[in-house]
Every structure is written in C-alpha cells, then in structure tokens.
C-alpha cells in the first residue's frame, strides 16, 4: 500500500518534469504558409529561389522543411533549371538543399530535357548537383537510366555505372538499347560519350 502512495506522489512530478521539454519543442517549430525565398551568393547574385505552399522551420536545427517544393536555379538573370519534388530540406544557413520524392529537373530550353531521380543534393558553394535513385534522363532523342548521376555547371551530366541507354525512333519508342559503364551527356552539344575502365573502349554519339 505504501508503494502505491509513493507512485501516486511521484507521477505529478514526472509529468511536470516532462512538460517544459514538450513546450520547448513546440516553440522551436514555426509554421509558414506559401513560402517564397530568394537565396543570393556572397557577391549578391541570385543563386536560386525556393517556393512551397507548406513549410516549417526548426529554429533549434536551423532547418526549413518544405512540401511540394519548386526550385529555380539561376544563371545570371535567367532561369537555368526548374526542379520540383514532393518534399525538401534547406539547412546549414541556406547552403545545403536536399530534395526527396519524385524529383524532376527540367531545362528551360526550347527542346526540353528532363532529369528525374528519387533524391537531389546541392551545396550552393559547390559546382555539382548530386542525384541518386532511379535516375532517368529523357529528351526527344534518347533515354538514359542509372542509379546515380552528377550534373555540373558545365552542363554535362555524368551517369554512373551501370547505365542503360535507349535511342528513340520516330514513334518515340525505344529503337535499341545499350548497357554500358559511365556515360556523359552534354546538354549544350546534345552528345553522349561512353567511357569504360578499359581506356581503349570509348565512343561518342551525335544527334
């Protein structure tokens, strides 16, 4: 019986002891509707803009968590890439951008190129974008698939092995397929370059 009384007395102290932590956790999270945020470089150039209809900001971790995200990456005054995803996080003082779920990157050229992935990671002070999981690049001529890819500011996409390469025919179907090791697609010249561990095995396809 004495043990029961001790337990009854102890429970209120336990509850009171937990309450401040719960309140503190709630206060660290800020809910934001219709976020539109512009990120600039140290020199004052606009690096990218980010928009989301629903966002939360974790003040403790200094991290934005966004749903249905749209990113515009700029090259000077013009938009270079438009990226959409189901969700994303922006952290490290707005330097690290991670996008997850149905990531789709599109170029703004007349002949649109589309690059899809499960995940997209970018440090804005580095020159490469890293994409992982179910990579699929497609335009009117070709389809390239791999598990990992890297897009550089030189507009060259590096696809890591194994790579599946499909050339389309007039009906937009796969005409034939090639399985290879690393492949490189140049967005400017519209060419594919294949490279093997065996330096003697190299090829380039032009469109």
C-alpha positions, 0 to 999 in steps of 0.5 A: 500500500505504501508503494502505491502512495509513493507512485501516486506522489511521484507521477505529478512530478514526472509529468511536470518534469516532462512538460517544459521539454514538450513546450520547448519543442513546440516553440522551436517549430514555426509554421509558414504558409506559401513560402517564397525565398530568394537565396543570393551568393556572397557577391549578391547574385541570385543563386536560386529561389525556393517556393512551397505552399507548406513549410516549417522551420526548426529554429533549434536545427536551423532547418526549413522543411518544405512540401511540394517544393519548386526550385529555380536555379539561376544563371545570371538573370535567367532561369537555368533549371526548374526542379520540383519534388514532393518534399525538401530540406534547406539547412546549414544557413541556406547552403545545403538543399536536399530534395526527396520524392519524385524529383524532376529537373527540367531545362528551360530550353526550347527542346526540353530535357528532363532529369528525374531521380528519387533524391537531389543534393546541392551545396550552393558553394559547390559546382555539382548537383548530386542525384541518386535513385532511379535516375532517368534522363529523357529528351526527344532523342534518347533515354538514359537510366542509372542509379546515380548521376552528377550534373555540373555547371558545365552542363554535362551530366555524368551517369554512373555505372551501370547505365542503360541507354535507349535511342528513340525512333520516330514513334518515340519508342525505344529503337535499341538499347545499350548497357554500358559503364559511365556515360556523359551527356552534354546538354549544350552539344546534345552528345553522349560519350561512353567511357569504360575502365578499359581506356581503349573502349570509348565512343561518342554519339551525335544527334 
